[in-house]
Each structure stands twice: as structure tokens, then as C-alpha cells.
Amino acid sequence: MAKTPIFRVIFQNQGEVFEVYARQIFQSELWGFIEVEEFVFGERSQLLVDPSEEKLKAAFEGVKRSYIPLNTIIRIDEVEKEGTGKVSEAKGDNVRPFPVMPHIPSRD
């Protein structure tokens, strides 16, 4: 039986870079958004607590589906297994949003 793929989605939100793992991603019916479903979080270790991962779990607690704007997506990878999700500060000029053309309504 084929394994369900796992995707790593890295995106920018309010000056921070989020790295999340999910089983489902696809183009949304909402123009300009990616839908991310079935978030995967690492097993909680009783000895070591990562504050970044805890912040991420708290941010997505109770979220069934997330709509992420295309212009905030940095990278999407299909990975072999889930890693540790994290939230980090966007520093310097290393992270830039993907350039998109603005939507200009037609004059009818």
C-alpha cells in the first residue's frame, strides 16, 4: 500500500517564518491561496520541549484547514517523513515574498 505523502510548507507571516508539515495541500478555490489540511506535528517528548514547536502547535490548535496566500509561500517540499515544525524570525534580506502581478479589474 502506498504511503500518504507528507509536505513541508514554509511561509512567511507577520515577520516570522513558519515551517509546517501536512498531508494535504492543494490550490484553493479562493483565488491566490493554497489550502493546507491534516497538519502533522512530531510526537511530544517528555524530556525536551522545543518552544518554537510549542508556539506552532498553539497557533494551529483546532485548525482543520488553513488558507495561506500564495505570495507568502517560500517553499513547498514533498518529504519522506515529518520533521519538527518551527517558527523563526525572518532576518535580513534572506526571505522575500514571491512576486505576483496585482489583479487589475477590467473596465466593462
Residue pairs with C-beta under 8 A, 6 or more apart in sequence:
4 23
5 23
5 78
6 21
6 22
6 23
6 40
6 78
6 79
6 80
6 81
6 82
7 21
7 22
7 23
7 24
7 25
7 76
7 77
7 78
7 79
8 19
8 20
8 21
8 75
8 76
8 77
8 79
8 83
9 18
9 19
9 20
9 21
9 22
9 25
9 34
9 36
9 68
9 73
9 75
9 76
10 17
10 18
10 19
10 73
10 74
10 75
10 76
11 17
11 18
11 68
11 72
11 73
11 74
12 18
12 72
12 74
12 90
12 95
12 97
13 72
15 89
15 90
16 87
16 88
16 89
16 90
17 74
17 87
17 88
17 89
17 90
17 95
18 56
18 59
18 85
18 86
18 87
19 83
19 85
19 86
19 87
19 88
20 36
20 39
20 56
20 60
20 85
21 39
21 40
21 41
21 79
21 82
21 83
21 85
22 36
22 37
22 38
22 39
22 40
23 37
23 38
23 40
24 35
24 36
24 37
24 38
25 34
25 35
25 36
25 37
25 76
26 34
26 35
27 34
27 35
28 34
28 35
28 67
30 67
31 103
32 69
32 70
32 71
32 100
33 67
33 68
33 69
33 70
34 67
34 68
34 70
34 73
34 76
35 65
35 66
35 67
35 68
36 65
36 66
36 67
36 68
37 64
37 65
37 66
39 60
39 63
39 66
40 82
41 53
41 56
41 57
41 82
41 85
42 53
42 82
42 83
42 84
42 85
50 84
50 86
52 86
52 87
52 88
53 84
53 85
53 86
55 87
56 85
56 86
56 87
57 85
59 87
60 66
70 98
70 100
71 97
71 98
71 99
71 100
72 97
73 98
74 95
74 98
